[in-house]
Amino acid sequence: MSTMPTRRRLRGLVLPGLLLMLWEITSHLGWIDPRLLPPIEAVVHTAVGQASSGHLGADLAASLLRDLTGFGIGGAAGLAFGTLLGLSGLARGLIGPSFDAGKQIALFAWIPLISIWFGIGETAKIVFVALAAFTPVALNTFEGVRSASVKLIEIGTVLTFSRRQFVTRIFLPSALPSILVGLQLALINCWLATIATEYFMTVGPGIGGLIIEGRERFQMDLVVLGILVLGLVGFLLNRGGVAIEARLLRWQA
């Protein structure tokens, strides 16, 4: 039974392996200008140099700190807001239409407004990342709370649950699968938003800053290294989110 997942993983490595092989072949045959796409060994050499000097670790730590801070703030706010909308008809009537309109606005459209309100420093970056987490968590929490089982609600009524008991014992457990989907989407959005803030706001420590540095110096090996790190970290964050979701939802199996 364990061979099937292993085979799927191996199949998933075929395309990246072919792309790496094509990259190496075209680089050594001179089909592509190495100033535009450096060979793999040049990128590896740059990675070793950046890691040994501590620059790569510092940039990665700065990006992850922004990412996780914004994710925590935005996720908590989205959870509270989505629960409020799901439980309160008054809140849905007053705030719901504005939320429905606001979620249609592209995330990057908020950058000018955030820059005016919070500047272009660290606070603005975290606010933008938090905003990236807020919408998917709020939306999925709302949908999860609204889809709570009517039978469970009736049982809670018979047992004379308090408002708090309804929330903690019925609504939130029922909404947990939907909430976890929202958190996983938020985790992906936050990583993309983190790099966007580093790219469009004040340049500072971070993987986005590393890519900008490589672009300005026309060091494509540094740019490619930054892109590879972005993809790897995004993949690991996604896999981590999937693993946590599977662990928390084992009771449904």
Solvent accessible surface area in square Angstrom, and as a share of the most:
residue,aa,sasa,rsa
1,M,216,0.96
2,S,86,0.56
3,T,77,0.45
4,M,85,0.38
5,P,49,0.31
6,T,64,0.37
7,R,132,0.48
8,R,136,0.50
9,R,159,0.58
10,L,107,0.53
11,R,145,0.53
12,G,49,0.47
13,L,115,0.57
14,V,85,0.49
15,L,115,0.57
16,P,63,0.39
17,G,32,0.31
18,L,97,0.48
19,L,102,0.51
20,L,86,0.43
21,M,112,0.50
22,L,100,0.50
23,W,32,0.11
24,E,50,0.22
25,I,77,0.39
26,T,13,0.07
27,S,17,0.11
28,H,117,0.52
29,L,104,0.52
30,G,56,0.54
31,W,170,0.60
32,I,61,0.31
33,D,47,0.24
34,P,79,0.50
35,R,168,0.61
36,L,106,0.53
37,L,52,0.26
38,P,8,0.05
39,P,30,0.19
40,I,43,0.22
41,E,82,0.37
42,A,31,0.24
43,V,6,0.03
44,V,83,0.47
45,H,144,0.64
46,T,18,0.10
47,A,25,0.19
48,V,93,0.53
49,G,36,0.35
50,Q,33,0.15
51,A,60,0.46
52,S,95,0.61
53,S,66,0.43
54,G,36,0.34
55,H,109,0.49
56,L,27,0.13
57,G,45,0.43
58,A,57,0.44
59,D,21,0.11
60,L,48,0.24
61,A,62,0.48
62,A,21,0.16
63,S,0,0.00
64,L,50,0.25
65,L,124,0.62
66,R,9,0.03
67,D,0,0.00
68,L,93,0.46
69,T,47,0.27
70,G,0,0.00
71,F,45,0.19
72,G,39,0.38
73,I,97,0.49
74,G,3,0.02
75,G,7,0.06
76,A,64,0.50
77,A,46,0.36
78,G,0,0.00
79,L,65,0.32
80,A,66,0.51
81,F,38,0.16
82,G,0,0.00
83,T,18,0.11
84,L,86,0.43
85,L,6,0.03
86,G,6,0.06
87,L,38,0.19
88,S,27,0.17
89,G,43,0.41
90,L,133,0.66
91,A,9,0.07
92,R,67,0.24
93,G,54,0.52
94,L,129,0.64
95,I,66,0.33
96,G,10,0.10
97,P,84,0.53
98,S,76,0.49
99,F,22,0.09
100,D,70,0.36
101,A,63,0.49
102,G,26,0.25
103,K,67,0.28
104,Q,134,0.59
105,I,83,0.42
106,A,68,0.53
107,L,49,0.24
108,F,108,0.45
109,A,60,0.47
110,W,69,0.24
111,I,23,0.12
112,P,82,0.52
113,L,63,0.32
114,I,7,0.04
115,S,27,0.18
116,I,137,0.70
117,W,165,0.58
118,F,89,0.37
119,G,31,0.30
120,I,96,0.49
121,G,34,0.32
122,E,83,0.37
123,T,81,0.47
124,A,0,0.00
125,K,6,0.02
126,I,39,0.20
127,V,43,0.25
128,F,0,0.00
129,V,0,0.00
130,A,12,0.10
131,L,49,0.25
132,A,4,0.03
133,A,0,0.00
134,F,44,0.18
135,T,39,0.23
136,P,16,0.10
137,V,0,0.00
138,A,0,0.00
139,L,56,0.28
140,N,27,0.14
141,T,0,0.00
142,F,43,0.18
143,E,91,0.41
144,G,2,0.02
145,V,3,0.02
146,R,132,0.48
147,S,85,0.55
148,A,9,0.07
149,S,48,0.31
150,V,102,0.59
151,K,153,0.65
152,L,79,0.39
153,I,53,0.27
154,E,98,0.44
155,I,94,0.48
156,G,0,0.00
157,T,85,0.50
158,V,119,0.68
159,L,103,0.51
160,T,116,0.67
161,F,42,0.17
162,S,58,0.38
163,R,153,0.56
164,R,192,0.70
165,Q,57,0.25
166,F,32,0.13
167,V,29,0.16
168,T,70,0.41
169,R,147,0.54
170,I,9,0.05
171,F,26,0.11
172,L,52,0.26
173,P,56,0.35
174,S,40,0.26
175,A,0,0.00
176,L,50,0.25
177,P,35,0.22
178,S,28,0.18
179,I,11,0.06
180,L,14,0.07
181,V,65,0.37
182,G,0,0.00
183,L,52,0.26
184,Q,35,0.16
185,L,82,0.41
186,A,0,0.00
187,L,22,0.11
188,I,65,0.33
189,N,55,0.28
190,C,0,0.00
191,W,9,0.03
192,L,111,0.55
193,A,2,0.01
194,T,0,0.00
195,I,22,0.11
196,A,9,0.07
197,T,0,0.00
198,E,1,0.00
199,Y,77,0.29
200,F,130,0.54
201,M,13,0.06
202,T,63,0.36
203,V,83,0.48
204,G,26,0.25
205,P,83,0.52
206,G,0,0.00
207,I,0,0.00
208,G,0,0.00
209,G,7,0.07
210,L,4,0.02
211,I,17,0.09
212,I,7,0.04
213,E,59,0.26
214,G,0,0.00
215,R,123,0.45
216,E,126,0.57
217,R,154,0.56
218,F,120,0.50
219,Q,69,0.31
220,M,48,0.21
221,D,30,0.16
222,L,3,0.01
223,V,16,0.09
224,V,16,0.09
225,L,10,0.05
226,G,0,0.00
227,I,94,0.47
228,L,87,0.43
229,V,19,0.11
230,L,33,0.16
231,G,46,0.44
232,L,105,0.52
233,V,15,0.09
234,G,22,0.21
235,F,119,0.50
236,L,102,0.51
237,L,33,0.16
238,N,44,0.23
239,R,123,0.45
240,G,32,0.30
241,G,11,0.10
242,V,52,0.30
243,A,61,0.47
244,I,106,0.54
245,E,35,0.16
246,A,62,0.48
247,R,160,0.58
248,L,84,0.42
249,L,26,0.13
250,R,155,0.57
251,W,157,0.55
252,Q,96,0.43
253,A,130,1.00
